[in-house]
Structure formats: C-alpha cells, structure tokens
Amino acid sequence: MCDVKLTGVVGMLLVFALPVCLPAPALAQVSIVDTQLEVSTAVAQSSITTEAIKKADDTKCRAYQVRIDELTGQVKAGKAQKAELIAAKQALVGRLSDLDATYKGAIASFRGAVTDIAANPDGAAALARYNAGDQVGALAVLDKLQAADEAARQKATDIQKAAGERHIAELARDARDKGKVTTASVITRYEAVVKLDPGAFSDWIYLSGLYMDAGQLSDAQRAAETAAKVADNDPQKSTALQNLGDVRDHQGDLAGAKKVYAEDLALDRGLAAADPTNAGVQRKVAVDLGKIGDVLEARGDRAGEGKAYAEALSIDRRLASADPTNAGLQRDLADALQRTGDVLQAQGDLASAGKAYAEELSIARRLAAADPTNVWLQRDLAICLWTAGDALQAQGDLAGAGKAFAEYLAILRRLAAADPTNAVVQRDVMTALFDLAGFGSSNVHWSDVIAWMEGMDAKGMLLPSGRIMLEIARDNAAKAVGK
C-alpha cells in the first residue's frame, strides 16, 4: 500500500465511497467527491493520524504531507482535481497503516464513524465546517467525532491489551497440554482475548478446539464459524473448515461433517497441487482423508473408508520417512496405522492388523517417552494400547490383551484426574470402562461405567452417543443383578 502512486486515484476512491442506499436528495445537495474529500480530510487531520506521523518520523509520510499541501492550494485555485487530493490523503493514511498495526485498527474505526456522519447531507456539511475550523457551528458533529475518537483510542488500547493477554493465554494452553492447568481456565483466558480483539484468526481456532475438548459444542461451532469469517487466506480457511467438520462430527451430524471435510479436502488438494514440495500442505491432505475415512466408517461405507485411509497412510509414510525426527509427522503416521489396522481387522486379516498396531504402538511409546508431560502424546499411547490389546484378544492372547488394557485404563484415569474439565479425556475413560465391562473384565463392572457416565452427564459432557451407551450400561447392570 505504501508504494501506491498518486495518479492511480480511481480505485482509491472506492475506500471512501458513500453507501449506495444514500437518499437521492443528499446526492443532489452534496456531491460524492466533495463528501469523499471531507471524509479523507477528517481522517488525515485527526489527532490519531497526527500522533502517528510524529511517532513514525518517516520520509515518505513527510513527502505525502508536502504533496497534500501543494494539492490543497491547487484545488482551491482550480488547477488540480479533488480526486488527486483524496488519493494523496489516502496514501498518507495507508503508509501509516503499513507502519503501525495499532494505528491501522484505530484509524479504521475512526474512518467508519466519520463516514457514517457524512452519509447524510447535514452531516457532510457539518463535517466540512469542522474541517474548516468552525467548531461552534459543527458542535453536533464534534460530539460524534469525539465519541468516534474515544472509541478508536479504546480500540487501540484493547488491541494492545489483547496482545499481552494472548501471550499469557498461549502459555496457559501449553501448561494445560502438560496437565498443569484445566481446560476451563484456558477457555476463560481466550474468551477475554477475543472480547478485546475479535479479529485474530488463531484465537478463534484455539477457542473452538478448547470448547470441543470441554464438550461445549455450540460454542465450538460458533468459534469455528467466526474463524472462517476472519480467515485471510486459503490455509486459514482450511483450518477453520476442519474445526467446523470436527464440531459437526462431535454433534453426531455425520452428513454435515462429511460435507465440510470434503470441502476442506478439495481446498487442500488445490493447495497441494500448486505447491507439491510443501510438506505442511501434503500433511493437511492426509489429515482430511483420515477424517473423511472416519465419517465413512461411522456410516458403514467400508470401501470408501479403506480407500481414504490407504491414501492417507501413503502420504504419512512418505512424509515421516523424509523427516524422521519430526514428532508431528511420526504421530500422523501412528494415527494412519491405527486406522489401517482397524480396516484390516474388520476384513478378518488379524495378522496384518496386528502388525500395523504393533508399529503404531512402537511409535507412540517412543513419542510419549520423549515428552512425558504432553497430555496428548500420553493419550495417543493409551489409545494405541487399546488397539493393540484388542488385536491380541482377537488372536487369543488374553494375558497380553489384559496387560495392555490395564495400562490403557491407568493412563486415561491419570489424565482425567489431572484435568476434570477436559471432556475428551473424560470420554476416553468412559469408553475404556464401557468396553472393559463388556469384555467381562474382573476389574471393571457396569456399576463403574454408570457412575462415571452419570458424573459426566452432571457436568454436561455427555454427547448423544454417550446417552445411548449409558442406557446400555444400565440395562447390562440390571441383567447382571438378575443373574
């Protein structure tokens, strides 16, 4: 923006254009160009701009000021077009916006208020008197301008405050991943940040994920949709779509989740084709495929599920092999191996499934040992222990399966105790207890399952599928008593 030439005025005029709904009489009394000039003058002469000019001490800004003075005289003498003067003032404001993000936010708020004032003929005329120094005659306008100025300054203050609180929230999120603070406490911090500065994409993405972890699905959907609205580019839009798909999946809306995931996959395939050496984009394609495969599995589409998982595994193997020290890529590979193992086991190929699960467990143990405070890596290990135990049980190794299940439940109980507000790990324990009770484990009874699930329900963490499981658990408990 700072390199805009003053002769390119046509496009610049659009910034200050009046709303198309402006009444016809106003257009007759005050020309659009005159109104644009008064708006641009108020913005360029505002105290916010004056302070920003002093702060910037910038050669280009001084050159723009000289040019503005020259054009002002030429316009009065009829030797220059008003559009050139408007462009010069916009160029000055644009340069300052490039130099100072805080100023950019503040002046945008100020410009909006001034444009609103100028949207009717009386306001435009009063603004002209204000710009000319007739403060008494423009008293009504001055009141509005003062309010706009205060709002702009408050906006700048809020943005600065949000930056500091955002840093603390990021640390809190890290501490939460280490099991040191609760999910609820981190949510509170991010809610405070977005209240101060609602335009930052990453804040809404983090908040959406935190809401999902806490089981606040309506809030998670709202945050994901807001993230999509403030996204600046396709990668950000892709991330927002993934979050929204996850929310729909958690809500039990499989058709809605598949539709969003498919949109995300199409977007990421386009990005990957445009930049085939970008590992991050290739990785995102694999993630999309895995999520689509999960939805297809839930809908009973085994062929579609297997095809999606196979392509995801191929991508993840390639990326993990190219960067074997990258923990994220290794984790992706472990997830892909688990899904592949599930498909093979469903097909009755127990030997191949067991091999996939064993490789997955090996990766998960290595990652968890390297970062023992990371909640999500410990959770990954627990899930891998479950799939390994399931495979061992299917192969007749009951002792091996029992050992894997016991370690699995112990890890999840530890994580759930460390963060009782994390609905994800609470549901993990629920599933573990349910499955172990169903297997006839001597250490887990249906009464244990019911107690845990009722506790979750009291905290609003039980999803629709969980309520079905609770009824099944109650029926099984009643049958057990009947025996």
C-alpha positions as CSV (number, residue, x, y, z in Angstrom):
1,M,0.0,0.0,0.0
2,C,2.8,2.4,0.8
3,D,4.0,2.4,-2.8
4,V,0.7,3.5,-4.3
5,K,1.1,6.2,-7.0
6,L,-0.9,9.3,-6.5
7,T,-2.1,9.2,-10.1
8,G,-3.9,5.9,-9.5
9,V,-6.9,7.5,-8.0
10,V,-9.8,5.6,-9.5
11,G,-9.5,2.5,-7.3
12,M,-8.7,4.6,-4.2
13,L,-12.0,6.4,-4.3
14,L,-13.8,3.2,-3.5
15,V,-12.5,3.3,0.0
16,F,-14.4,6.4,0.9
17,A,-17.4,5.8,-1.3
18,L,-20.8,6.5,0.3
19,P,-23.3,3.7,0.8
20,V,-25.4,3.0,-2.3
21,C,-28.5,3.5,-0.2
22,L,-27.8,7.2,0.3
23,P,-31.1,9.1,-0.4
24,A,-31.3,10.8,-3.8
25,P,-31.8,14.4,-2.3
26,A,-28.4,14.0,-0.5
27,L,-26.7,13.2,-3.7
28,A,-28.2,16.4,-5.2
29,Q,-27.1,18.6,-2.3
30,V,-23.6,17.3,-1.7
31,S,-21.5,15.7,-4.4
32,I,-20.0,12.3,-3.8
33,V,-16.5,13.7,-4.5
34,D,-16.9,16.6,-2.0
35,T,-18.1,14.2,0.6
36,Q,-15.2,11.9,0.0
37,L,-12.8,14.8,0.3
38,E,-14.3,15.8,3.7
39,V,-14.0,12.3,5.0
40,S,-10.5,11.9,3.8
41,T,-9.6,15.3,5.3
42,A,-11.1,14.4,8.7
43,V,-9.1,11.1,8.7
44,A,-5.8,12.7,7.6
45,Q,-6.2,15.6,10.0
46,S,-7.3,13.5,13.0
47,S,-5.3,13.6,16.2
48,I,-4.7,9.9,15.7
49,T,-3.0,10.5,12.4
50,T,-1.1,13.5,13.7
51,E,0.3,11.4,16.6
52,A,1.1,8.5,14.2
53,I,3.0,10.9,11.9
54,K,5.1,12.1,14.8
55,K,5.8,8.6,16.0
56,A,6.7,7.3,12.6
57,D,9.1,10.1,11.7
58,D,9.0,8.7,8.2
59,T,10.4,10.2,5.0
60,K,7.5,9.0,2.8
61,C,5.0,10.4,5.2
62,R,6.6,13.8,5.1
63,A,6.6,13.7,1.3
64,Y,2.9,12.9,1.3
65,Q,2.3,15.8,3.6
66,V,4.1,18.2,1.3
67,R,2.2,16.8,-1.6
68,I,-1.1,17.3,0.2
69,D,-0.3,20.9,1.0
70,E,0.6,21.5,-2.7
71,L,-2.6,19.9,-4.0
72,T,-4.8,21.7,-1.4
73,G,-3.6,25.0,-2.9
74,Q,-4.0,23.8,-6.4
75,V,-7.6,22.5,-5.8
76,K,-8.5,25.9,-4.3
77,A,-7.1,27.6,-7.4
78,G,-8.8,25.2,-9.7
79,K,-5.5,23.8,-11.0
80,A,-6.0,20.2,-9.7
81,Q,-8.7,17.7,-9.3
82,K,-10.2,16.9,-5.9
83,A,-9.7,13.2,-6.6
84,E,-5.9,13.8,-6.6
85,L,-6.1,15.3,-3.2
86,I,-8.2,12.5,-1.9
87,A,-5.7,10.0,-3.2
88,A,-2.8,11.8,-1.6
89,K,-4.5,11.8,1.8
90,Q,-5.4,8.2,1.5
91,A,-1.8,7.4,0.5
92,L,-0.6,9.1,3.8
93,V,-3.0,7.1,5.9
94,G,-2.1,3.9,4.0
95,R,1.6,4.4,4.6
96,L,1.0,5.0,8.4
97,S,-1.2,1.8,8.5
98,D,1.6,-0.2,7.0
99,L,4.0,1.1,9.6
100,D,1.8,0.7,12.7
101,A,-0.8,-2.1,13.1
102,T,-2.3,-0.4,16.2
103,Y,-2.8,2.8,14.2
104,K,-4.4,0.8,11.4
105,G,-7.0,-0.6,13.7
106,A,-7.7,2.7,15.4
107,I,-8.0,4.7,12.2
108,A,-10.3,2.1,10.6
109,S,-12.7,2.7,13.5
110,F,-12.4,6.4,13.2
111,R,-12.9,6.4,9.4
112,G,-16.1,4.3,9.9
113,A,-17.5,6.8,12.3
114,V,-16.7,9.8,10.1
115,T,-18.1,8.1,7.0
116,D,-21.3,7.5,9.0
117,I,-21.5,11.2,9.9
118,A,-21.0,12.1,6.2
119,A,-23.7,9.7,5.0
120,N,-26.4,12.4,5.1
121,P,-26.2,16.0,3.7
122,D,-26.4,17.7,7.1
123,G,-23.6,15.6,8.4
124,A,-21.4,16.1,5.4
125,A,-21.9,19.9,5.5
126,A,-21.2,20.0,9.3
127,L,-18.1,17.9,8.7
128,A,-16.9,20.4,6.1
129,R,-17.3,23.2,8.7
130,Y,-15.5,21.1,11.2
131,N,-12.6,20.6,8.9
132,A,-12.5,24.3,8.1
133,G,-12.3,25.2,11.9
134,D,-15.9,26.2,12.6
135,Q,-16.2,24.2,15.7
136,V,-19.1,26.1,17.2
137,G,-21.2,25.6,14.0
138,A,-20.3,22.0,13.9
139,L,-21.0,21.2,17.6
140,A,-23.3,18.3,16.9
141,V,-20.7,16.8,14.6
142,L,-17.9,17.4,17.1
143,D,-19.9,15.4,19.7
144,K,-20.0,12.5,17.3
145,L,-16.4,12.9,16.3
146,Q,-15.3,12.9,20.0
147,A,-17.2,9.7,20.6
148,A,-15.6,8.2,17.5
149,D,-12.1,9.4,18.6
150,E,-12.7,7.9,22.1
151,A,-13.9,4.6,20.5
152,A,-10.8,4.5,18.3
153,R,-8.5,5.1,21.2
154,Q,-10.3,2.4,23.2
155,K,-10.0,0.1,20.3
156,A,-6.2,0.7,20.1
157,T,-5.9,0.1,23.8
158,D,-8.0,-3.1,23.6
159,I,-5.8,-4.4,20.8
160,Q,-2.7,-3.7,22.8
161,K,-4.1,-5.3,25.9
162,A,-5.3,-8.3,23.9
163,A,-1.7,-8.8,22.7
164,G,-0.4,-9.2,26.2
165,E,-3.3,-11.4,27.4
166,R,-2.9,-13.5,24.3
167,H,0.7,-14.3,25.2
168,I,-0.4,-15.4,28.7
169,A,-3.2,-17.5,27.2
170,E,-0.7,-19.3,24.9
171,L,1.4,-20.2,27.9
172,A,-1.7,-21.4,29.7
173,R,-2.6,-23.5,26.8
174,D,0.9,-25.1,26.9
175,A,0.6,-25.7,30.6
176,R,-2.8,-27.3,30.0
177,D,-1.2,-29.7,27.5
178,K,1.3,-30.6,30.2
179,G,-1.5,-31.4,32.6
180,K,-0.8,-28.4,34.9
181,V,-4.0,-26.3,34.4
182,T,-7.6,-27.1,33.4
183,T,-9.2,-26.6,30.1
184,A,-11.9,-24.4,31.6
185,S,-9.3,-21.9,32.9
186,V,-7.7,-21.6,29.5
187,I,-11.1,-21.1,27.8
188,T,-11.7,-18.2,30.2
189,R,-8.4,-16.6,29.1
190,Y,-9.1,-16.9,25.4
191,E,-12.6,-15.6,25.8
192,A,-11.1,-12.5,27.4
193,V,-8.7,-12.1,24.4
194,V,-11.4,-12.3,21.7
195,K,-13.6,-9.9,23.6
196,L,-10.8,-7.3,23.4
197,D,-9.7,-8.2,19.8
198,P,-12.2,-10.3,17.9
199,G,-10.4,-10.2,14.6
200,A,-7.5,-12.6,15.2
201,F,-8.0,-15.9,13.4
202,S,-5.8,-18.1,15.6
203,D,-7.6,-17.1,18.8
204,W,-10.9,-18.4,17.4
205,I,-9.3,-21.6,16.2
206,Y,-7.8,-22.3,19.6
207,L,-11.0,-21.4,21.3
208,S,-13.0,-23.7,19.1
209,G,-10.7,-26.6,19.9
210,L,-10.9,-25.8,23.6
211,Y,-14.6,-25.7,23.5
212,M,-14.7,-29.1,21.8
213,D,-12.4,-30.5,24.5
214,A,-14.8,-29.2,27.2
215,G,-17.8,-30.6,25.4
216,Q,-19.3,-27.1,24.7
217,L,-20.2,-27.9,21.1
218,S,-22.5,-25.0,20.4
219,D,-19.7,-22.6,21.5
220,A,-17.2,-24.6,19.4
221,Q,-19.3,-24.2,16.3
222,R,-19.7,-20.5,16.8
223,A,-16.0,-20.1,17.3
224,A,-15.2,-22.2,14.2
225,E,-17.7,-20.2,12.1
226,T,-16.2,-16.9,13.3
227,A,-12.7,-18.2,12.4
228,A,-13.9,-18.9,8.9
229,K,-15.3,-15.3,8.6
230,V,-12.0,-13.7,9.8
231,A,-9.7,-16.0,7.8
232,D,-7.3,-14.0,5.5
233,N,-6.3,-16.8,3.2
234,D,-7.0,-20.4,1.9
235,P,-4.8,-22.2,4.5
236,Q,-6.6,-20.4,7.3
237,K,-10.0,-21.1,5.7
238,S,-8.9,-24.8,5.5
239,T,-8.1,-24.9,9.2
240,A,-11.5,-23.3,10.0
241,L,-13.3,-25.9,7.9
242,Q,-11.5,-28.7,9.6
243,N,-12.6,-27.4,13.0
244,L,-16.1,-27.0,11.8
245,G,-16.2,-30.5,10.5
246,D,-14.9,-31.8,13.8
247,V,-17.7,-30.0,15.6
248,R,-20.3,-31.5,13.3
249,D,-18.8,-34.9,13.8
250,H,-19.0,-34.5,17.6
251,Q,-22.6,-33.4,17.3
252,G,-23.4,-36.6,15.5
253,D,-24.1,-34.8,12.2
254,L,-22.2,-37.2,10.0
255,A,-23.6,-35.9,6.7
256,G,-22.8,-32.4,7.7
257,A,-19.3,-33.4,8.8
258,K,-18.6,-35.3,5.6
259,K,-19.7,-32.3,3.5
260,V,-17.4,-29.9,5.4
261,Y,-14.5,-32.3,5.3
262,A,-15.0,-32.8,1.6
263,E,-14.9,-29.1,1.0
264,D,-11.7,-28.9,3.1
265,L,-10.1,-31.7,1.2
266,A,-10.9,-30.1,-2.2
267,L,-9.3,-26.8,-1.0
268,D,-6.2,-28.6,0.3
269,R,-5.8,-30.7,-2.8
270,G,-5.7,-27.5,-4.8
271,L,-3.1,-26.0,-2.5
272,A,-1.0,-29.2,-2.6
273,A,-1.1,-29.3,-6.4
274,A,0.1,-25.7,-6.5
275,D,3.0,-26.4,-4.1
276,P,3.9,-30.1,-4.2
277,T,7.1,-29.7,-2.2
278,N,5.2,-28.1,0.8
279,A,5.1,-30.9,3.4
280,G,2.6,-28.9,5.6
281,V,0.0,-28.8,2.8
282,Q,0.6,-32.5,1.9
283,R,0.2,-33.4,5.6
284,K,-3.1,-31.5,5.7
285,V,-4.4,-33.6,2.8
286,A,-3.7,-36.7,4.7
287,V,-5.5,-35.3,7.8
288,D,-8.5,-34.6,5.7
289,L,-8.5,-38.1,4.2
290,G,-8.3,-39.6,7.7
291,K,-11.3,-37.6,8.9
292,I,-13.4,-38.4,5.8
293,G,-12.5,-42.1,6.3
294,D,-13.7,-41.8,10.0
295,V,-17.0,-40.5,8.8
296,L,-17.4,-43.1,6.1
297,E,-16.6,-45.8,8.7
298,A,-19.3,-44.5,11.0
299,R,-21.8,-44.5,8.1
300,G,-20.8,-48.1,7.2
301,D,-19.1,-47.3,3.9
302,R,-16.2,-49.8,4.3
303,A,-15.0,-49.4,0.7
304,G,-14.8,-45.7,0.9
305,E,-13.2,-45.8,4.3
306,G,-10.5,-48.2,3.2
307,K,-9.7,-46.1,0.1
308,A,-9.4,-42.8,2.1
309,Y,-7.2,-44.5,4.8
310,A,-4.9,-46.1,2.3
311,E,-4.2,-42.8,0.6
312,A,-3.7,-41.1,3.9
313,L,-1.2,-43.8,5.1
314,S,0.7,-43.5,1.8
315,I,1.2,-39.7,2.3
316,D,2.0,-40.0,6.0
317,R,4.7,-42.7,5.4
318,R,6.3,-40.6,2.7
319,L,6.4,-37.5,4.9
320,A,7.6,-39.4,8.1
321,S,10.4,-41.1,6.1
322,A,11.6,-37.8,4.7
323,D,11.7,-36.2,8.2
324,P,12.1,-39.0,10.8
325,T,12.8,-36.6,13.7
326,N,9.6,-34.7,13.3
327,A,7.3,-35.8,16.1
328,G,4.2,-34.4,14.5
329,L,4.8,-36.4,11.3
330,Q,5.5,-39.6,13.3
331,R,2.3,-39.0,15.2
332,D,0.4,-38.7,12.0
333,L,1.9,-42.0,10.8
334,A,0.8,-43.7,14.0
335,D,-2.8,-42.4,13.6
336,A,-2.8,-43.7,10.0
337,L,-1.5,-47.1,11.1
338,Q,-4.3,-47.4,13.6
339,R,-7.0,-46.7,11.0
340,T,-5.4,-49.1,8.6
341,G,-5.2,-51.8,11.3
342,D,-8.9,-51.3,12.1
343,V,-9.8,-51.8,8.4
344,L,-7.6,-55.0,8.2
345,Q,-9.1,-56.4,11.4
346,A,-12.6,-55.7,10.1
347,Q,-11.7,-57.7,7.0
348,G,-10.5,-60.6,9.1
349,D,-6.8,-60.2,8.4
350,L,-5.8,-60.3,12.0
351,A,-2.1,-60.9,11.3
352,S,-1.7,-57.8,9.2
353,A,-3.8,-55.8,11.6
354,G,-1.6,-56.9,14.5
355,K,1.5,-55.8,12.6
356,A,0.0,-52.4,11.9
357,Y,-1.0,-52.0,15.6
358,A,2.4,-53.1,16.8
359,E,4.2,-50.5,14.6
360,E,1.7,-47.8,15.8
361,L,2.4,-48.7,19.4
362,S,6.1,-48.6,18.9
363,I,5.9,-45.1,17.6
364,A,3.5,-44.0,20.3
365,R,5.8,-45.3,23.1
366,R,8.8,-43.5,21.6
367,L,6.9,-40.2,21.3
368,A,5.4,-40.4,24.8
369,A,8.8,-41.3,26.4
370,A,10.4,-38.3,24.7
371,D,7.8,-35.9,26.1
372,P,6.2,-37.4,29.2
373,T,4.4,-34.2,30.2
374,N,2.5,-33.9,27.0
375,V,-1.1,-34.9,27.7
376,W,-2.0,-35.6,24.0
377,L,1.0,-37.9,23.4
378,Q,0.1,-39.8,26.6
379,R,-3.4,-40.1,25.3
380,D,-2.1,-41.4,22.0
381,L,-0.2,-44.0,23.8
382,A,-3.3,-45.1,25.7
383,I,-5.3,-45.4,22.5
384,C,-2.6,-47.4,20.9
385,L,-2.5,-49.8,23.9
386,W,-6.2,-50.3,23.4
387,T,-6.0,-51.2,19.7
388,A,-3.0,-53.5,20.5
389,G,-4.9,-55.2,23.3
390,D,-8.0,-55.6,21.0
391,A,-5.8,-57.3,18.4
392,L,-4.2,-59.5,20.9
393,Q,-7.5,-60.6,22.3
394,A,-8.8,-61.4,18.8
395,Q,-5.7,-63.6,18.3
396,G,-6.4,-65.4,21.5
397,D,-3.6,-63.8,23.6
398,L,-5.8,-63.0,26.6
399,A,-3.0,-62.4,29.0
400,G,-1.3,-59.9,26.6
401,A,-4.6,-58.2,26.0
402,G,-5.3,-57.9,29.7
403,K,-1.9,-56.3,30.3
404,A,-2.4,-53.8,27.5
405,F,-5.9,-52.9,28.7
406,A,-4.8,-52.3,32.3
407,E,-2.0,-49.9,31.2
408,Y,-4.5,-48.2,28.8
409,L,-7.0,-47.5,31.6
410,A,-4.4,-46.4,34.1
411,I,-3.1,-43.7,31.7
412,L,-6.5,-42.4,30.9
413,R,-7.5,-42.3,34.6
414,R,-4.4,-40.3,35.3
415,L,-5.1,-37.8,32.6
416,A,-8.8,-37.4,33.6
417,A,-7.8,-36.8,37.2
418,A,-5.3,-34.1,36.1
419,D,-8.0,-32.1,34.1
420,P,-11.6,-32.9,35.1
421,T,-12.8,-30.1,32.7
422,N,-11.4,-31.9,29.6
423,A,-14.3,-33.7,28.1
424,V,-12.1,-35.5,25.6
425,V,-10.2,-37.5,28.3
426,Q,-13.3,-37.9,30.4
427,R,-15.0,-39.6,27.4
428,D,-11.9,-41.7,26.9
429,V,-12.2,-43.1,30.4
430,M,-15.9,-43.7,29.7
431,T,-15.2,-45.6,26.6
432,A,-12.5,-47.6,28.3
433,L,-14.7,-48.6,31.2
434,F,-17.6,-49.5,28.9
435,D,-15.5,-51.7,26.6
436,L,-13.7,-53.4,29.5
437,A,-17.0,-54.1,31.3
438,G,-18.3,-55.5,28.0
439,F,-15.3,-57.8,27.8
440,G,-16.1,-59.2,31.2
441,S,-13.1,-57.7,32.9
442,S,-12.9,-58.7,36.5
443,N,-11.6,-55.2,37.5
444,V,-14.4,-53.2,35.8
445,H,-18.1,-53.6,36.4
446,W,-21.2,-52.0,34.8
447,S,-21.8,-50.0,38.0
448,D,-18.4,-48.4,37.5
449,V,-19.4,-47.4,34.0
450,I,-22.7,-45.9,35.1
451,A,-21.1,-43.9,37.9
452,W,-18.6,-42.4,35.6
453,M,-21.1,-41.6,32.9
454,E,-23.6,-40.1,35.3
455,G,-20.8,-37.9,36.6
456,M,-20.1,-36.7,33.1
457,D,-23.8,-36.1,32.5
458,A,-24.0,-33.9,35.5
459,K,-21.2,-31.7,34.1
460,G,-22.8,-31.5,30.6
461,M,-20.1,-33.6,29.0
462,L,-22.2,-36.5,27.7
463,L,-22.8,-36.5,24.0
464,P,-25.9,-38.0,22.3
465,S,-24.0,-41.2,21.6
466,G,-22.9,-41.3,25.3
467,R,-26.5,-41.2,26.4
468,I,-27.2,-44.3,24.3
469,M,-24.2,-46.0,25.9
470,L,-25.5,-45.0,29.4
471,E,-28.8,-46.7,28.8
472,I,-27.0,-49.9,27.5
473,A,-24.8,-49.8,30.6
474,R,-27.9,-49.6,32.9
475,D,-29.6,-52.5,31.1
476,N,-26.4,-54.6,31.4
477,A,-26.1,-53.7,35.1
478,A,-29.7,-54.8,35.7
479,K,-29.1,-58.1,33.8
480,A,-26.0,-58.7,35.9
481,V,-28.0,-58.2,39.1
482,G,-30.7,-60.5,37.8
483,K,-28.2,-63.3,37.4
